[in-house]
Amino acid sequence: MKRMKNATLRQLQIFESIARLGSFTAAANELFLTQPTISMQIKKLSELIGSPLFRVQGKRVQLTDVGKELVPTCRSIFKALANYETIVGHINEIGHGQLSISGVTTTEYFAPRILGDFIRLYPGINTSLEVTNRANIIERIKQGLDDLFIIGQINDELDLISTPFIDNPMVIFASPEHPLVEVSGIPLAAIEDENFIEREQGCGTSLILEKVLGTSGVKLNSTIRLGSNEAIKMAVKSKLGISMLSRLALNREIESGEIVTLDVEGFPFIDSWHLAYLKGSNLSRVAEAFLNFATEQREQYAKTLLSQ
C-alpha cells in the first residue's frame, strides 16, 4: 500500500461525496465535476490505497470494507479543516465562518427566523439548514455531518449534550366546522370516536402522542397516517378528521381561520425543542455563539413565534 500522504484533499472530497450519496453521478453534480473526472480520481485513490473502495451493484455503488474504514477518516479531516478555518477567522472576534444545522421537519416553521436574527447580528457567517425526518437526523448525528442538531425527542441511544431552547406546545386541531370546536374541557376519551390523522410511526410527533396517551387507556381510531405536517393540515382542512401537531406549525392556518385548536384535556401538551451535539464534539466558536444566542433569546422567541 502506497503512502496515504500522497492522496489529495480533492480525492478525499470526491470519495466522501460518493460514499454519502451512493452515486458517482450525484457526487459529480454536487461537486460540479464531470463523471469521468470523478471516476479517474477514485481510481487514483484506490491505487494509492491498494484496494478498491467501491463495488457497483446495479445503479448504485456500495462501499467495500476498506472504503467503509476511510469514511470516518475523511469526515474527521474535513471537520478539523473546518474548525481550523473557523478559528483563523475568529481569533479576535466572531465575524466570519461556517455554521451547519440540521433539524426535524417542524423546525422549518421557526429555525429560519432564529437563523436570520443570528446572521443579522453576525453578517459574515455563512449558514446552512437541512430539514429532514427524524430517522435522517439521527443518521446525520451519528455521522457528525452538522455542527448542531434541532430535535424534540431525545434518542437515549445517542450520547448527546442537549440544551432546551424553545417550548414546543402540541395541540389537537380540527376544521372550523367540526362539532367539537365549540366544546370546552373535552375529555381525552372523547377523541376515540374521531378519525385521528397521525404522522408516520417513529417520528417525533408520533413519539409525543404515545407519551401523551401513556397509560390513559385511550385508543385512537386512526385510518390515515401521513408523512408530513403539510399533508396532515390539508387532510384536516378537508374534514377527513382531527390531528395533533406542534402549535408552531399551525400559526398561518390558525390566523386565517382554516383550522381551530380543540380544548382537549391535557392540551396543549408542552414539549421542548433542543439544540444538541454529540458528547465529545468540539464546537466551533460559531456554533457555540449560535447556541448561546438561541438559549439567551429563548423567552423572547417563545412569545414571538407563537404570536405570528
C-alpha atoms as a printed R data frame, in Angstrom:
    type eleno elety resid chain resno       x      y       z
1   ATOM     1    CA   MET     A     1   0.000  0.000   0.000
2   ATOM     2    CA   LYS     A     2   1.420  3.348  -1.030
3   ATOM     3    CA   ARG     A     3   1.522  6.211   1.408
4   ATOM     4    CA   MET     A     4  -1.806  7.947   2.027
5   ATOM     5    CA   LYS     A     5   0.015 11.261   2.334
6   ATOM     6    CA   ASN     A     6   0.051 11.305  -1.477
7   ATOM     7    CA   ALA     A     7  -3.743 11.385  -1.569
8   ATOM     8    CA   THR     A     8  -5.139 14.813  -2.391
9   ATOM     9    CA   LEU     A     9  -7.862 16.608  -0.460
10  ATOM    10    CA   ARG     A    10  -9.936 16.712  -3.655
11  ATOM    11    CA   GLN     A    11  -9.768 12.926  -3.959
12  ATOM    12    CA   LEU     A    12 -10.988 12.562  -0.381
13  ATOM    13    CA   GLN     A    13 -13.829 15.041  -1.016
14  ATOM    14    CA   ILE     A    14 -14.900 13.070  -4.078
15  ATOM    15    CA   PHE     A    15 -14.728  9.784  -2.179
16  ATOM    16    CA   GLU     A    16 -16.800 11.139   0.749
17  ATOM    17    CA   SER     A    17 -19.432 12.565  -1.594
18  ATOM    18    CA   ILE     A    18 -19.862  9.234  -3.409
19  ATOM    19    CA   ALA     A    19 -19.962  7.334  -0.097
20  ATOM    20    CA   ARG     A    20 -22.654  9.662   1.268
21  ATOM    21    CA   LEU     A    21 -24.785  9.912  -1.876
22  ATOM    22    CA   GLY     A    22 -24.294  6.357  -3.142
23  ATOM    23    CA   SER     A    23 -23.769  7.506  -6.707
24  ATOM    24    CA   PHE     A    24 -20.911  8.725  -8.928
25  ATOM    25    CA   THR     A    25 -23.381 10.877 -10.873
26  ATOM    26    CA   ALA     A    26 -24.822 12.523  -7.757
27  ATOM    27    CA   ALA     A    27 -21.318 13.238  -6.462
28  ATOM    28    CA   ALA     A    28 -20.348 14.788  -9.807
29  ATOM    29    CA   ASN     A    29 -23.391 17.056  -9.640
30  ATOM    30    CA   GLU     A    30 -22.713 18.048  -6.049
31  ATOM    31    CA   LEU     A    31 -19.054 18.879  -6.708
32  ATOM    32    CA   PHE     A    32 -19.614 20.404 -10.181
33  ATOM    33    CA   LEU     A    33 -17.272 17.896 -11.802
34  ATOM    34    CA   THR     A    34 -17.641 15.603 -14.788
35  ATOM    35    CA   GLN     A    35 -18.278 11.921 -14.164
36  ATOM    36    CA   PRO     A    36 -15.050 10.896 -15.949
37  ATOM    37    CA   THR     A    37 -13.113 13.177 -13.593
38  ATOM    38    CA   ILE     A    38 -14.849 11.589 -10.602
39  ATOM    39    CA   SER     A    39 -14.073  8.081 -11.833
40  ATOM    40    CA   MET     A    40 -10.437  8.911 -12.601
41  ATOM    41    CA   GLN     A    41  -9.788 10.428  -9.164
42  ATOM    42    CA   ILE     A    42 -11.361  7.462  -7.382
43  ATOM    43    CA   LYS     A    43  -9.233  5.110  -9.476
44  ATOM    44    CA   LYS     A    44  -6.086  7.011  -8.449
45  ATOM    45    CA   LEU     A    45  -7.122  6.995  -4.790
46  ATOM    46    CA   SER     A    46  -7.833  3.253  -4.905
47  ATOM    47    CA   GLU     A    47  -4.398  2.659  -6.444
48  ATOM    48    CA   LEU     A    48  -2.758  4.672  -3.659
49  ATOM    49    CA   ILE     A    49  -4.555  2.592  -1.049
50  ATOM    50    CA   GLY     A    50  -4.022 -0.632  -2.935
51  ATOM    51    CA   SER     A    51  -7.616 -1.778  -2.749
52  ATOM    52    CA   PRO     A    52 -10.970 -0.899  -4.381
53  ATOM    53    CA   LEU     A    53 -13.135  1.489  -2.362
54  ATOM    54    CA   PHE     A    54 -16.477  0.780  -4.047
55  ATOM    55    CA   ARG     A    55 -18.327 -2.081  -5.698
56  ATOM    56    CA   VAL     A    56 -21.053 -1.396  -8.249
57  ATOM    57    CA   GLN     A    57 -24.446 -3.064  -7.819
58  ATOM    58    CA   GLY     A    58 -26.983 -2.018 -10.402
59  ATOM    59    CA   LYS     A    59 -27.293  1.760 -10.486
60  ATOM    60    CA   ARG     A    60 -25.840  2.249  -7.013
61  ATOM    61    CA   VAL     A    61 -22.391  1.826  -5.598
62  ATOM    62    CA   GLN     A    62 -21.588  0.302  -2.247
63  ATOM    63    CA   LEU     A    63 -18.544  0.722  -0.056
64  ATOM    64    CA   THR     A    64 -16.073 -2.102   0.308
65  ATOM    65    CA   ASP     A    65 -14.769 -2.858   3.790
66  ATOM    66    CA   VAL     A    66 -11.703 -0.743   3.025
67  ATOM    67    CA   GLY     A    67 -13.949  2.091   1.830
68  ATOM    68    CA   LYS     A    68 -16.045  1.942   4.989
69  ATOM    69    CA   GLU     A    69 -12.917  2.455   7.088
70  ATOM    70    CA   LEU     A    70 -11.973  5.545   5.084
71  ATOM    71    CA   VAL     A    71 -15.294  7.373   5.568
72  ATOM    72    CA   PRO     A    72 -14.836  8.452   9.226
73  ATOM    73    CA   THR     A    73 -11.215  9.404   8.490
74  ATOM    74    CA   CYS     A    74 -12.326 11.725   5.673
75  ATOM    75    CA   ARG     A    75 -15.021 13.344   7.768
76  ATOM    76    CA   SER     A    76 -12.594 13.814  10.634
77  ATOM    77    CA   ILE     A    77 -10.167 15.572   8.279
78  ATOM    78    CA   PHE     A    78 -12.896 17.815   6.848
79  ATOM    79    CA   LYS     A    79 -14.183 18.708  10.297
80  ATOM    80    CA   ALA     A    80 -10.671 19.530  11.519
81  ATOM    81    CA   LEU     A    81 -10.091 21.768   8.488
82  ATOM    82    CA   ALA     A    82 -13.450 23.465   9.011
83  ATOM    83    CA   ASN     A    83 -12.639 24.088  12.674
84  ATOM    84    CA   TYR     A    84  -9.244 25.497  11.703
85  ATOM    85    CA   GLU     A    85 -10.857 27.815   9.165
86  ATOM    86    CA   THR     A    86 -13.294 28.995  11.800
87  ATOM    87    CA   ILE     A    87 -10.566 29.597  14.377
88  ATOM    88    CA   VAL     A    88  -8.470 31.589  11.912
89  ATOM    89    CA   GLY     A    89 -11.468 33.757  11.088
90  ATOM    90    CA   HIS     A    90 -12.353 34.357  14.734
91  ATOM    91    CA   ILE     A    91  -9.071 34.865  16.537
92  ATOM    92    CA   ASN     A    92 -10.186 38.229  17.844
93  ATOM    93    CA   GLU     A    93 -13.926 38.148  17.334
94  ATOM    94    CA   ILE     A    94 -16.754 36.180  15.835
95  ATOM    95    CA   GLY     A    95 -17.379 37.657  12.462
96  ATOM    96    CA   HIS     A    96 -16.775 35.068   9.768
97  ATOM    97    CA   GLY     A    97 -17.141 31.331   9.464
98  ATOM    98    CA   GLN     A    98 -19.495 28.477   8.718
99  ATOM    99    CA   LEU     A    99 -22.473 27.120  10.652
100 ATOM   100    CA   SER     A   100 -24.236 23.920   9.635
101 ATOM   101    CA   ILE     A   101 -27.501 22.958  11.363
102 ATOM   102    CA   SER     A   102 -29.999 20.203  10.664
103 ATOM   103    CA   GLY     A   103 -33.397 19.691  12.236
104 ATOM   104    CA   VAL     A   104 -36.548 17.617  12.013
105 ATOM   105    CA   THR     A   105 -39.329 18.755   9.712
106 ATOM   106    CA   THR     A   106 -41.199 21.035  12.121
107 ATOM   107    CA   THR     A   107 -38.084 23.198  12.557
108 ATOM   108    CA   GLU     A   108 -38.818 24.729   9.155
109 ATOM   109    CA   TYR     A   109 -41.504 26.793  10.878
110 ATOM   110    CA   PHE     A   110 -39.150 28.542  13.312
111 ATOM   111    CA   ALA     A   111 -35.455 27.835  12.662
112 ATOM   112    CA   PRO     A   112 -35.139 30.218   9.653
113 ATOM   113    CA   ARG     A   113 -36.408 33.077  11.839
114 ATOM   114    CA   ILE     A   114 -33.783 32.403  14.522
115 ATOM   115    CA   LEU     A   115 -31.009 31.874  11.982
116 ATOM   116    CA   GLY     A   116 -31.997 35.117  10.262
117 ATOM   117    CA   ASP     A   117 -31.679 37.061  13.513
118 ATOM   118    CA   PHE     A   118 -28.287 35.444  14.171
119 ATOM   119    CA   ILE     A   119 -26.996 36.296  10.691
120 ATOM   120    CA   ARG     A   120 -28.083 39.894  11.087
121 ATOM   121    CA   LEU     A   121 -26.013 40.013  14.281
122 ATOM   122    CA   TYR     A   122 -23.022 38.323  12.570
123 ATOM   123    CA   PRO     A   123 -23.414 39.096   8.834
124 ATOM   124    CA   GLY     A   124 -20.105 37.475   7.921
125 ATOM   125    CA   ILE     A   125 -21.225 33.995   8.933
126 ATOM   126    CA   ASN     A   126 -22.439 31.565   6.270
127 ATOM   127    CA   THR     A   127 -25.146 29.187   7.472
128 ATOM   128    CA   SER     A   128 -26.898 26.115   6.126
129 ATOM   129    CA   LEU     A   129 -30.059 24.440   7.433
130 ATOM   130    CA   GLU     A   130 -31.009 20.884   6.477
131 ATOM   131    CA   VAL     A   131 -34.621 19.975   7.294
132 ATOM   132    CA   THR     A   132 -35.465 16.277   7.132
133 ATOM   133    CA   ASN     A   133 -37.206 13.474   9.009
134 ATOM   134    CA   ARG     A   134 -36.173 12.136  12.402
135 ATOM   135    CA   ALA     A   135 -34.520  8.983  11.044
136 ATOM   136    CA   ASN     A   136 -32.272 11.046   8.787
137 ATOM   137    CA   ILE     A   137 -31.419 13.452  11.604
138 ATOM   138    CA   ILE     A   138 -30.328 10.559  13.818
139 ATOM   139    CA   GLU     A   139 -28.114  9.319  10.989
140 ATOM   140    CA   ARG     A   140 -26.648 12.800  10.489
141 ATOM   141    CA   ILE     A   141 -25.893 12.964  14.211
142 ATOM   142    CA   LYS     A   142 -24.131  9.600  14.106
143 ATOM   143    CA   GLN     A   143 -22.046 10.722  11.133
144 ATOM   144    CA   GLY     A   144 -21.317 14.145  12.619
145 ATOM   145    CA   LEU     A   145 -22.451 15.912   9.442
146 ATOM   146    CA   ASP     A   146 -23.515 19.169  11.151
147 ATOM   147    CA   ASP     A   147 -22.394 21.475  13.935
148 ATOM   148    CA   LEU     A   148 -25.728 21.451  15.774
149 ATOM   149    CA   PHE     A   149 -28.966 19.487  15.559
150 ATOM   150    CA   ILE     A   150 -32.502 20.627  16.412
151 ATOM   151    CA   ILE     A   151 -34.581 17.762  17.784
152 ATOM   152    CA   GLY     A   152 -37.572 17.236  20.026
153 ATOM   153    CA   GLN     A   153 -37.496 13.757  21.487
154 ATOM   154    CA   ILE     A   154 -34.001 12.823  22.669
155 ATOM   155    CA   ASN     A   155 -32.730  9.442  21.481
156 ATOM   156    CA   ASP     A   156 -31.351  7.644  24.547
157 ATOM   157    CA   GLU     A   157 -29.073  5.539  22.354
158 ATOM   158    CA   LEU     A   158 -27.085  8.628  21.341
159 ATOM   159    CA   ASP     A   159 -24.659 10.218  23.792
160 ATOM   160    CA   LEU     A   160 -25.816 13.795  23.292
161 ATOM   161    CA   ILE     A   161 -25.316 17.083  25.028
162 ATOM   162    CA   SER     A   162 -28.639 18.860  24.582
163 ATOM   163    CA   THR     A   163 -29.983 22.230  25.597
164 ATOM   164    CA   PRO     A   164 -33.730 23.007  25.580
165 ATOM   165    CA   PHE     A   165 -34.257 26.366  23.924
166 ATOM   166    CA   ILE     A   166 -37.881 26.651  22.764
167 ATOM   167    CA   ASP     A   167 -41.113 25.254  24.159
168 ATOM   168    CA   ASN     A   168 -42.989 23.035  21.746
169 ATOM   169    CA   PRO     A   169 -46.718 23.146  22.593
170 ATOM   170    CA   MET     A   170 -48.602 20.282  20.974
171 ATOM   171    CA   VAL     A   171 -52.268 20.887  20.189
172 ATOM   172    CA   ILE     A   172 -55.188 18.909  18.816
173 ATOM   173    CA   PHE     A   173 -56.942 20.703  15.969
174 ATOM   174    CA   ALA     A   174 -59.851 20.357  13.575
175 ATOM   175    CA   SER     A   175 -61.613 22.155  10.758
176 ATOM   176    CA   PRO     A   176 -63.778 25.136  11.868
177 ATOM   177    CA   GLU     A   177 -66.970 23.179  11.107
178 ATOM   178    CA   HIS     A   178 -66.102 20.283  13.421
179 ATOM   179    CA   PRO     A   179 -68.753 19.776  16.169
180 ATOM   180    CA   LEU     A   180 -66.114 19.732  18.951
181 ATOM   181    CA   VAL     A   181 -64.873 23.252  18.136
182 ATOM   182    CA   GLU     A   182 -67.346 24.923  20.495
183 ATOM   183    CA   VAL     A   183 -66.975 22.335  23.287
184 ATOM   184    CA   SER     A   184 -64.963 23.190  26.419
185 ATOM   185    CA   GLY     A   185 -62.997 20.689  28.505
186 ATOM   186    CA   ILE     A   186 -63.221 17.802  26.052
187 ATOM   187    CA   PRO     A   187 -62.252 14.536  27.823
188 ATOM   188    CA   LEU     A   188 -59.333 12.742  26.211
189 ATOM   189    CA   ALA     A   189 -61.529  9.655  25.848
190 ATOM   190    CA   ALA     A   190 -63.938 11.634  23.655
191 ATOM   191    CA   ILE     A   191 -61.486 11.733  20.776
192 ATOM   192    CA   GLU     A   192 -61.666  7.927  20.494
193 ATOM   193    CA   ASP     A   193 -64.819  8.470  18.433
194 ATOM   194    CA   GLU     A   194 -62.996 10.720  15.943
195 ATOM   195    CA   ASN     A   195 -60.895  9.767  12.949
196 ATOM   196    CA   PHE     A   196 -57.424 10.751  14.163
197 ATOM   197    CA   ILE     A   197 -54.893 11.543  11.442
198 ATOM   198    CA   GLU     A   198 -51.403 10.575  12.568
199 ATOM   199    CA   ARG     A   199 -47.834 11.215  11.446
200 ATOM   200    CA   GLU     A   200 -45.703  8.238  10.441
201 ATOM   201    CA   GLN     A   201 -44.529  5.920  13.213
202 ATOM   202    CA   GLY     A   202 -41.189  6.766  14.768
203 ATOM   203    CA   CYS     A   203 -41.274 10.496  14.054
204 ATOM   204    CA   GLY     A   204 -41.101 12.967  16.938
205 ATOM   205    CA   THR     A   205 -44.795 13.857  16.758
206 ATOM   206    CA   SER     A   206 -45.753 10.187  16.909
207 ATOM   207    CA   LEU     A   207 -43.482  9.634  19.927
208 ATOM   208    CA   ILE     A   208 -45.050 12.591  21.759
209 ATOM   209    CA   LEU     A   209 -48.534 11.248  21.052
210 ATOM   210    CA   GLU     A   210 -47.536  7.900  22.561
211 ATOM   211    CA   LYS     A   211 -46.248  9.765  25.621
212 ATOM   212    CA   VAL     A   212 -49.489 11.755  25.966
213 ATOM   213    CA   LEU     A   213 -51.710  8.702  25.734
214 ATOM   214    CA   GLY     A   214 -49.447  6.790  28.122
215 ATOM   215    CA   THR     A   215 -51.488  4.655  30.454
216 ATOM   216    CA   SER     A   216 -54.736  6.541  29.802
217 ATOM   217    CA   GLY     A   217 -56.275  3.557  28.059
218 ATOM   218    CA   VAL     A   218 -57.379  5.795  25.197
219 ATOM   219    CA   LYS     A   219 -57.045  4.109  21.801
220 ATOM   220    CA   LEU     A   220 -57.229  6.297  18.746
221 ATOM   221    CA   ASN     A   221 -59.262  5.482  15.678
222 ATOM   222    CA   SER     A   222 -56.580  6.169  13.081
223 ATOM   223    CA   THR     A   223 -57.267  5.268   9.474
224 ATOM   224    CA   ILE     A   224 -54.734  7.649   7.933
225 ATOM   225    CA   ARG     A   225 -51.008  8.098   8.509
226 ATOM   226    CA   LEU     A   226 -49.272 10.889   6.620
227 ATOM   227    CA   GLY     A   227 -45.582 11.692   6.282
228 ATOM   228    CA   SER     A   228 -45.588 15.477   6.601
229 ATOM   229    CA   ASN     A   229 -47.132 18.293   8.608
230 ATOM   230    CA   GLU     A   230 -48.451 19.950   5.452
231 ATOM   231    CA   ALA     A   231 -50.241 16.778   4.353
232 ATOM   232    CA   ILE     A   232 -51.864 16.445   7.775
233 ATOM   233    CA   LYS     A   233 -53.022 20.058   7.756
234 ATOM   234    CA   MET     A   234 -54.538 19.597   4.309
235 ATOM   235    CA   ALA     A   235 -56.353 16.448   5.442
236 ATOM   236    CA   VAL     A   236 -57.808 18.221   8.485
237 ATOM   237    CA   LYS     A   237 -58.884 21.228   6.397
238 ATOM   238    CA   SER     A   238 -60.545 18.736   4.057
239 ATOM   239    CA   LYS     A   239 -62.561 17.436   7.053
240 ATOM   240    CA   LEU     A   240 -61.040 13.957   6.988
241 ATOM   241    CA   GLY     A   241 -60.511 14.004  10.750
242 ATOM   242    CA   ILE     A   242 -58.662 15.680  13.618
243 ATOM   243    CA   SER     A   243 -54.969 15.571  14.429
244 ATOM   244    CA   MET     A   244 -52.148 16.722  16.718
245 ATOM   245    CA   LEU     A   245 -49.188 18.858  15.669
246 ATOM   246    CA   SER     A   246 -46.869 21.450  17.122
247 ATOM   247    CA   ARG     A   247 -48.596 24.797  17.574
248 ATOM   248    CA   LEU     A   248 -45.575 26.315  15.820
249 ATOM   249    CA   ALA     A   249 -46.575 24.516  12.625
250 ATOM   250    CA   LEU     A   250 -50.108 25.934  12.674
251 ATOM   251    CA   ASN     A   251 -49.655 29.704  13.029
252 ATOM   252    CA   ARG     A   252 -50.716 30.597   9.496
253 ATOM   253    CA   GLU     A   253 -53.793 28.344   9.440
254 ATOM   254    CA   ILE     A   254 -54.994 29.389  12.885
255 ATOM   255    CA   GLU     A   255 -54.639 33.070  11.985
256 ATOM   256    CA   SER     A   256 -56.554 32.580   8.730
257 ATOM   257    CA   GLY     A   257 -59.277 30.543  10.475
258 ATOM   258    CA   GLU     A   258 -58.699 27.476   8.307
259 ATOM   259    CA   ILE     A   259 -58.244 25.316  11.408
260 ATOM   260    CA   VAL     A   260 -59.178 25.617  15.087
261 ATOM   261    CA   THR     A   261 -57.461 24.114  18.143
262 ATOM   262    CA   LEU     A   262 -59.677 21.929  20.343
263 ATOM   263    CA   ASP     A   263 -59.918 22.293  24.121
264 ATOM   264    CA   VAL     A   264 -58.925 18.698  24.903
265 ATOM   265    CA   GLU     A   265 -57.955 17.533  28.386
266 ATOM   266    CA   GLY     A   266 -54.158 17.643  28.830
267 ATOM   267    CA   PHE     A   267 -53.570 20.000  25.893
268 ATOM   268    CA   PRO     A   268 -51.609 21.980  24.959
269 ATOM   269    CA   PHE     A   269 -49.002 19.377  25.889
270 ATOM   270    CA   ILE     A   270 -45.735 21.248  26.396
271 ATOM   271    CA   ASP     A   271 -42.660 19.552  24.997
272 ATOM   272    CA   SER     A   272 -39.292 21.176  24.169
273 ATOM   273    CA   TRP     A   273 -37.057 21.691  21.192
274 ATOM   274    CA   HIS     A   274 -33.397 21.027  21.923
275 ATOM   275    CA   LEU     A   275 -30.141 22.116  20.359
276 ATOM   276    CA   ALA     A   276 -27.878 19.087  20.541
277 ATOM   277    CA   TYR     A   277 -24.485 17.730  19.562
278 ATOM   278    CA   LEU     A   278 -22.576 14.536  20.232
279 ATOM   279    CA   LYS     A   279 -20.719 14.397  23.525
280 ATOM   280    CA   GLY     A   280 -17.020 14.790  22.888
281 ATOM   281    CA   SER     A   281 -17.510 17.000  19.837
282 ATOM   282    CA   ASN     A   282 -15.547 20.231  19.766
283 ATOM   283    CA   LEU     A   283 -17.997 23.027  18.994
284 ATOM   284    CA   SER     A   284 -16.631 25.724  16.742
285 ATOM   285    CA   ARG     A   285 -16.772 29.265  18.055
286 ATOM   286    CA   VAL     A   286 -19.577 29.996  15.599
287 ATOM   287    CA   ALA     A   287 -21.650 27.019  16.747
288 ATOM   288    CA   GLU     A   288 -21.037 27.964  20.366
289 ATOM   289    CA   ALA     A   289 -22.087 31.545  19.611
290 ATOM   290    CA   PHE     A   290 -25.323 30.359  17.998
291 ATOM   291    CA   LEU     A   291 -26.052 28.007  20.892
292 ATOM   292    CA   ASN     A   292 -25.614 30.870  23.362
293 ATOM   293    CA   PHE     A   293 -27.668 33.239  21.207
294 ATOM   294    CA   ALA     A   294 -30.595 30.827  20.851
295 ATOM   295    CA   THR     A   295 -30.745 29.948  24.543
296 ATOM   296    CA   GLU     A   296 -30.374 33.547  25.707
297 ATOM   297    CA   GLN     A   297 -33.277 34.588  23.469
298 ATOM   298    CA   ARG     A   298 -35.486 31.606  24.306
299 ATOM   299    CA   GLU     A   299 -38.094 33.570  26.280
300 ATOM   300    CA   GLN     A   300 -38.411 36.177  23.549
301 ATOM   301    CA   TYR     A   301 -38.831 33.532  20.858
302 ATOM   302    CA   ALA     A   302 -41.363 31.645  22.983
303 ATOM   303    CA   LYS     A   303 -43.545 34.764  22.833
304 ATOM   304    CA   THR     A   304 -42.996 35.929  19.273
305 ATOM   305    CA   LEU     A   305 -43.080 32.586  17.480
306 ATOM   306    CA   LEU     A   306 -46.496 31.741  18.910
307 ATOM   307    CA   SER     A   307 -47.928 35.190  18.207
308 ATOM   308    CA   GLN     A   308 -47.197 35.234  14.486
